[in-house]
Amino acid sequence: MDDPLRTVVAGLIGGALMGMTFMTHMALLLVYHPPEVLKKRAVESTVSGLITVASVITFVSWNLLAIAMAFAALATQSSDRPQVSVAPSPVYLFIVMFLTVFIAIPAFIIFRDRRQHLVSELILFLGIFGLLIPNLVIVVHRT
């Protein structure tokens, strides 16, 4: 378990998956239900540059968070020979739950009218960061 590149790859897989699904979901929301501020700005000027920069920053941010969480999953493994399971480490799951609440509180305050979309994104976050990433870390360090 000395090779940090394997941990980075596990984090990048989870981050890319989260980034792609998050950006797809946000793109569909912006196309079918754009906020009033974006509608006004689109009339005055182009918003393609703003959306492109926001997309790149969001995608890179998900990847950086996933890499950090992969290293956290590696650091909190509870045994010498961890098994792929629903909960590889209770400490790691506590960290994921704390991050979920930390993300959910401001998101539900800011986006009150999009609660169902937020719930689906939070479930996706829990699945990727709570189940996929720690199990990927176990699998990539097994070989």
FIMARZA-566943 format. One record per residue (C-alpha): x, y, z; residue in three letters; residue number from 1. Coordinates in nm, 2 decimals. Example, Ala and Ser with C-alpha at 12.3 -4.5 7.8 and 13.67 -1.06 7.14 Angstrom:
2
{xx->1.23	yy->-0.45	zz->0.78	residuo->Ala	num->1} .
{xx->1.37	yy->-0.11	zz->0.71	residuo->Ser	num->2} .
% end
This chain:
143
{xx->0.00	yy->0.00	zz->0.00	residuo->Met	num->1} .
{xx->0.29	yy->0.23	zz->-0.06	residuo->Asp	num->2} .
{xx->0.21	yy->0.34	zz->-0.41	residuo->Asp	num->3} .
{xx->0.02	yy->0.67	zz->-0.38	residuo->Pro	num->4} .
{xx->-0.05	yy->0.68	zz->-0.76	residuo->Leu	num->5} .
{xx->-0.29	yy->0.39	zz->-0.72	residuo->Arg	num->6} .
{xx->-0.48	yy->0.59	zz->-0.46	residuo->Thr	num->7} .
{xx->-0.49	yy->0.90	zz->-0.70	residuo->Val	num->8} .
{xx->-0.62	yy->0.68	zz->-0.98	residuo->Val	num->9} .
{xx->-0.90	yy->0.55	zz->-0.75	residuo->Ala	num->10} .
{xx->-0.99	yy->0.91	zz->-0.66	residuo->Gly	num->11} .
{xx->-0.98	yy->1.02	zz->-1.02	residuo->Leu	num->12} .
{xx->-1.22	yy->0.75	zz->-1.12	residuo->Ile	num->13} .
{xx->-1.47	yy->0.85	zz->-0.85	residuo->Gly	num->14} .
{xx->-1.42	yy->1.22	zz->-0.91	residuo->Gly	num->15} .
{xx->-1.46	yy->1.19	zz->-1.29	residuo->Ala	num->16} .
{xx->-1.79	yy->0.99	zz->-1.24	residuo->Leu	num->17} .
{xx->-1.92	yy->1.25	zz->-0.99	residuo->Met	num->18} .
{xx->-1.81	yy->1.54	zz->-1.21	residuo->Gly	num->19} .
{xx->-1.97	yy->1.40	zz->-1.52	residuo->Met	num->20} .
{xx->-2.30	yy->1.32	zz->-1.36	residuo->Thr	num->21} .
{xx->-2.31	yy->1.65	zz->-1.17	residuo->Phe	num->22} .
{xx->-2.23	yy->1.85	zz->-1.48	residuo->Met	num->23} .
{xx->-2.49	yy->1.66	zz->-1.69	residuo->Thr	num->24} .
{xx->-2.75	yy->1.72	zz->-1.42	residuo->His	num->25} .
{xx->-2.67	yy->2.09	zz->-1.39	residuo->Met	num->26} .
{xx->-2.66	yy->2.14	zz->-1.77	residuo->Ala	num->27} .
{xx->-3.01	yy->1.99	zz->-1.80	residuo->Leu	num->28} .
{xx->-3.13	yy->2.21	zz->-1.52	residuo->Leu	num->29} .
{xx->-2.99	yy->2.52	zz->-1.68	residuo->Leu	num->30} .
{xx->-3.14	yy->2.43	zz->-2.02	residuo->Val	num->31} .
{xx->-3.49	yy->2.35	zz->-1.90	residuo->Tyr	num->32} .
{xx->-3.52	yy->2.57	zz->-1.59	residuo->His	num->33} .
{xx->-3.26	yy->2.86	zz->-1.62	residuo->Pro	num->34} .
{xx->-3.25	yy->3.10	zz->-1.33	residuo->Pro	num->35} .
{xx->-3.37	yy->3.46	zz->-1.39	residuo->Glu	num->36} .
{xx->-3.02	yy->3.60	zz->-1.34	residuo->Val	num->37} .
{xx->-2.88	yy->3.38	zz->-1.62	residuo->Leu	num->38} .
{xx->-3.17	yy->3.47	zz->-1.85	residuo->Lys	num->39} .
{xx->-3.11	yy->3.84	zz->-1.81	residuo->Lys	num->40} .
{xx->-2.74	yy->3.80	zz->-1.86	residuo->Arg	num->41} .
{xx->-2.79	yy->3.59	zz->-2.17	residuo->Ala	num->42} .
{xx->-2.99	yy->3.87	zz->-2.33	residuo->Val	num->43} .
{xx->-2.71	yy->4.13	zz->-2.25	residuo->Glu	num->44} .
{xx->-2.41	yy->3.92	zz->-2.35	residuo->Ser	num->45} .
{xx->-2.30	yy->3.57	zz->-2.41	residuo->Thr	num->46} .
{xx->-2.28	yy->3.34	zz->-2.11	residuo->Val	num->47} .
{xx->-2.08	yy->3.06	zz->-2.28	residuo->Ser	num->48} .
{xx->-1.75	yy->3.17	zz->-2.13	residuo->Gly	num->49} .
{xx->-1.90	yy->3.18	zz->-1.78	residuo->Leu	num->50} .
{xx->-2.05	yy->2.84	zz->-1.82	residuo->Ile	num->51} .
{xx->-1.73	yy->2.69	zz->-1.96	residuo->Thr	num->52} .
{xx->-1.52	yy->2.82	zz->-1.68	residuo->Val	num->53} .
{xx->-1.77	yy->2.71	zz->-1.42	residuo->Ala	num->54} .
{xx->-1.78	yy->2.36	zz->-1.58	residuo->Ser	num->55} .
{xx->-1.40	yy->2.33	zz->-1.57	residuo->Val	num->56} .
{xx->-1.37	yy->2.45	zz->-1.21	residuo->Ile	num->57} .
{xx->-1.65	yy->2.22	zz->-1.10	residuo->Thr	num->58} .
{xx->-1.51	yy->1.92	zz->-1.27	residuo->Phe	num->59} .
{xx->-1.16	yy->1.98	zz->-1.13	residuo->Val	num->60} .
{xx->-1.30	yy->2.04	zz->-0.78	residuo->Ser	num->61} .
{xx->-1.49	yy->1.71	zz->-0.78	residuo->Trp	num->62} .
{xx->-1.17	yy->1.53	zz->-0.88	residuo->Asn	num->63} .
{xx->-0.96	yy->1.70	zz->-0.61	residuo->Leu	num->64} .
{xx->-1.22	yy->1.62	zz->-0.35	residuo->Leu	num->65} .
{xx->-1.23	yy->1.26	zz->-0.46	residuo->Ala	num->66} .
{xx->-0.85	yy->1.23	zz->-0.45	residuo->Ile	num->67} .
{xx->-0.85	yy->1.37	zz->-0.10	residuo->Ala	num->68} .
{xx->-1.13	yy->1.13	zz->0.00	residuo->Met	num->69} .
{xx->-0.93	yy->0.84	zz->-0.15	residuo->Ala	num->70} .
{xx->-0.64	yy->0.92	zz->0.07	residuo->Phe	num->71} .
{xx->-0.87	yy->0.95	zz->0.37	residuo->Ala	num->72} .
{xx->-1.02	yy->0.61	zz->0.29	residuo->Ala	num->73} .
{xx->-0.67	yy->0.47	zz->0.27	residuo->Leu	num->74} .
{xx->-0.57	yy->0.63	zz->0.60	residuo->Ala	num->75} .
{xx->-0.88	yy->0.51	zz->0.79	residuo->Thr	num->76} .
{xx->-0.87	yy->0.14	zz->0.68	residuo->Gln	num->77} .
{xx->-0.93	yy->-0.06	zz->0.99	residuo->Ser	num->78} .
{xx->-0.74	yy->-0.38	zz->0.91	residuo->Ser	num->79} .
{xx->-0.43	yy->-0.50	zz->0.74	residuo->Asp	num->80} .
{xx->-0.63	yy->-0.70	zz->0.48	residuo->Arg	num->81} .
{xx->-0.95	yy->-0.50	zz->0.42	residuo->Pro	num->82} .
{xx->-1.23	yy->-0.66	zz->0.23	residuo->Gln	num->83} .
{xx->-1.46	yy->-0.50	zz->-0.03	residuo->Val	num->84} .
{xx->-1.78	yy->-0.43	zz->0.17	residuo->Ser	num->85} .
{xx->-2.06	yy->-0.19	zz->0.22	residuo->Val	num->86} .
{xx->-1.87	yy->-0.01	zz->0.50	residuo->Ala	num->87} .
{xx->-1.49	yy->-0.07	zz->0.48	residuo->Pro	num->88} .
{xx->-1.42	yy->0.18	zz->0.76	residuo->Ser	num->89} .
{xx->-1.67	yy->0.34	zz->1.00	residuo->Pro	num->90} .
{xx->-1.44	yy->0.64	zz->1.05	residuo->Val	num->91} .
{xx->-1.44	yy->0.71	zz->0.68	residuo->Tyr	num->92} .
{xx->-1.82	yy->0.68	zz->0.66	residuo->Leu	num->93} .
{xx->-1.85	yy->0.93	zz->0.94	residuo->Phe	num->94} .
{xx->-1.63	yy->1.17	zz->0.74	residuo->Ile	num->95} .
{xx->-1.86	yy->1.11	zz->0.43	residuo->Val	num->96} .
{xx->-2.17	yy->1.18	zz->0.64	residuo->Met	num->97} .
{xx->-2.02	yy->1.50	zz->0.78	residuo->Phe	num->98} .
{xx->-1.93	yy->1.62	zz->0.43	residuo->Leu	num->99} .
{xx->-2.28	yy->1.53	zz->0.31	residuo->Thr	num->100} .
{xx->-2.44	yy->1.74	zz->0.58	residuo->Val	num->101} .
{xx->-2.18	yy->2.02	zz->0.52	residuo->Phe	num->102} .
{xx->-2.28	yy->2.03	zz->0.16	residuo->Ile	num->103} .
{xx->-2.66	yy->1.97	zz->0.21	residuo->Ala	num->104} .
{xx->-2.73	yy->2.25	zz->0.46	residuo->Ile	num->105} .
{xx->-2.62	yy->2.55	zz->0.24	residuo->Pro	num->106} .
{xx->-2.75	yy->2.38	zz->-0.08	residuo->Ala	num->107} .
{xx->-3.10	yy->2.34	zz->0.07	residuo->Phe	num->108} .
{xx->-3.10	yy->2.70	zz->0.18	residuo->Ile	num->109} .
{xx->-2.98	yy->2.84	zz->-0.15	residuo->Ile	num->110} .
{xx->-3.18	yy->2.61	zz->-0.38	residuo->Phe	num->111} .
{xx->-3.51	yy->2.57	zz->-0.20	residuo->Arg	num->112} .
{xx->-3.71	yy->2.52	zz->-0.52	residuo->Asp	num->113} .
{xx->-3.49	yy->2.23	zz->-0.64	residuo->Arg	num->114} .
{xx->-3.51	yy->1.99	zz->-0.35	residuo->Arg	num->115} .
{xx->-3.56	yy->1.67	zz->-0.55	residuo->Gln	num->116} .
{xx->-3.26	yy->1.75	zz->-0.76	residuo->His	num->117} .
{xx->-3.05	yy->1.81	zz->-0.45	residuo->Leu	num->118} .
{xx->-3.16	yy->1.49	zz->-0.29	residuo->Val	num->119} .
{xx->-3.07	yy->1.29	zz->-0.60	residuo->Ser	num->120} .
{xx->-2.72	yy->1.46	zz->-0.62	residuo->Glu	num->121} .
{xx->-2.67	yy->1.39	zz->-0.24	residuo->Leu	num->122} .
{xx->-2.76	yy->1.02	zz->-0.29	residuo->Ile	num->123} .
{xx->-2.52	yy->1.01	zz->-0.58	residuo->Leu	num->124} .
{xx->-2.25	yy->1.17	zz->-0.36	residuo->Phe	num->125} .
{xx->-2.31	yy->0.92	zz->-0.09	residuo->Leu	num->126} .
{xx->-2.29	yy->0.63	zz->-0.33	residuo->Gly	num->127} .
{xx->-1.97	yy->0.75	zz->-0.50	residuo->Ile	num->128} .
{xx->-1.78	yy->0.88	zz->-0.20	residuo->Phe	num->129} .
{xx->-1.92	yy->0.64	zz->0.06	residuo->Gly	num->130} .
{xx->-1.92	yy->0.32	zz->-0.13	residuo->Leu	num->131} .
{xx->-1.73	yy->0.34	zz->-0.46	residuo->Leu	num->132} .
{xx->-1.41	yy->0.53	zz->-0.36	residuo->Ile	num->133} .
{xx->-1.32	yy->0.33	zz->-0.05	residuo->Pro	num->134} .
{xx->-1.38	yy->0.00	zz->-0.23	residuo->Asn	num->135} .
{xx->-1.18	yy->0.12	zz->-0.53	residuo->Leu	num->136} .
{xx->-0.89	yy->0.20	zz->-0.30	residuo->Val	num->137} .
{xx->-0.91	yy->-0.15	zz->-0.15	residuo->Ile	num->138} .
{xx->-0.92	yy->-0.31	zz->-0.50	residuo->Val	num->139} .
{xx->-0.64	yy->-0.10	zz->-0.65	residuo->Val	num->140} .
{xx->-0.41	yy->-0.17	zz->-0.36	residuo->His	num->141} .
{xx->-0.48	yy->-0.55	zz->-0.37	residuo->Arg	num->142} .
{xx->-0.28	yy->-0.62	zz->-0.68	residuo->Thr	num->143} .
% end
